[in-house]
Amino acid sequence: MKSRLRRRSQNREQSKIWVESRDLPRLLRKVQSYTMVPVESMTALARLVRAVITFNIPGSFVECGAWKGGASFVMADLLRQAGARDRKVWAFDSFEGLPPPQAVDGAEALAYARNTDSPEYYDNCKTSLDQMRRAAKKLGLKPYLEIVKGWFEETLPARRERIGRIAILRIDGNWHASVRCCLDTLFDQVVPGGFVLLHTYYTYEGCALAAHEFLGKRQLGYPLEGIIGLNEGIANFQSALIRKGTTTWKSVEQEYLAAETMAAVIPAGESVILADQEQWENKPHGRFRLLPFLEENGEYNGPPEDDAAAVENLEKLKRAGARYLVVGWPAFWWLDYYTKFHRHLRTHCKCLLEDERLLIFALPR
Ligand SMILES: C[S@@+](CC[C@H](N)C(=O)[O-])C[C@H]1O[C@@H](n2cnc3c(N)ncnc32)[C@H](O)[C@@H]1O
């Protein structure tokens, strides 16, 4: 029992390393002098971008409020890494700094504008288009970026058509008027299943108010999800996300992390049984040949009636080439409900990974 517990926790560590390692820390170090966005927020952004790429949610990435370019560079670099040719990052900024905050933006915003000696004032976020262009060139990201200088009120309506569909709309313009302008002008172009990220939702009242006003005016019931890591409590949140869909980012994120873990454990192209796959909104289709379970004439035929039906179908799929069986968290009830099938898996198959999201079994030939 002890050794099983040890293996479980080792596996958990491993899967954490797989999903967060790659070259993300290196990328974040490369862009750190071009951003004021904290590392945790950048990590959350990178996850979102990767999930969108993995699950083929179509459309460009748009950042309103690019400043020196850091967050746009992260999105562009992930596109480069993925070899994406069908989308790019649009980065909008005045490059003349923030417009003055208004009373509606709240006390924090007014204090920011008054406190010009603060290290967080950053010269009212003033920077230059040339500087961002040079940085993009130095990082090799020019082909993935379209940088547009000017006030949102003019540039967004002017570029709207060229931008087309949007997968991620990242709004980092701080104040109420700027955030409203971004939502009013671009929200309709965010695709079903796409995302709007409000970076300063928890920082400035005007940003939160603009989002509530916009959703209220349009009678849109999308929830606002706090993101950054898994910590509870407002103090830990930096940004809020709106997902234009029926499920939340949290569920897409779970599916994305599961897909990453599967990719690290199971070779690409293998035939994989994904238990209760109907429960997954986004499945790693492109990477594996996913077999329906229970299967009848190549089609999904509902969950097994009983343990015997599950074992029988498993054996049939093995003969047809199935090499792995994955039980993901939406199907964890299977393990308690089909107890004999669960025991069959434990006895006859090698458990390759067991963590809070997945159980992966290699099926003997
Ligand atoms: C907090 S900074 C953005 C930080 C940046 N995303 C990063 O990675 O560090 C906010 C930016 O929004 C821009 N901005 C705010 N309101 C704007 C508007 N109405 N039109 C154009 N730019 C605006 C400012 O010029 C500023 O560079």
The ligand as a Gaussian input file, in Angstrom:
#p B3LYP/6-31G(d) Opt

LIG

0 1
 C       -0.880000      48.396000     -18.011000
 S       -0.277000      48.793000     -19.578000
 C       -0.222000      47.251000     -20.417000
 C        0.811000      46.281000     -19.919000
 C        1.224000      45.226000     -20.924000
 N        0.143000      44.436000     -21.419000
 C        2.321000      44.314000     -20.420000
 O        2.498000      43.194000     -20.971000
 O        3.048000      44.688000     -19.520000
 C       -1.669000      49.569000     -20.262000
 C       -1.480000      50.054000     -21.694000
 O       -2.754000      50.390000     -22.250000
 C       -2.602000      51.484000     -23.133000
 N       -3.932000      52.129000     -23.247000
 C       -4.841000      52.328000     -22.285000
 N       -5.951000      52.919000     -22.787000
 C       -5.742000      53.065000     -24.105000
 C       -6.523000      53.585000     -25.182000
 N       -7.746000      54.048000     -24.976000
 N       -5.987000      53.559000     -26.415000
 C       -4.731000      53.067000     -26.630000
 N       -3.937000      52.582000     -25.660000
 C       -4.441000      52.567000     -24.408000
 C       -1.541000      52.348000     -22.484000
 O       -0.856000      53.128000     -23.411000
 C       -0.639000      51.309000     -21.798000
 O        0.524000      51.049000     -22.553000

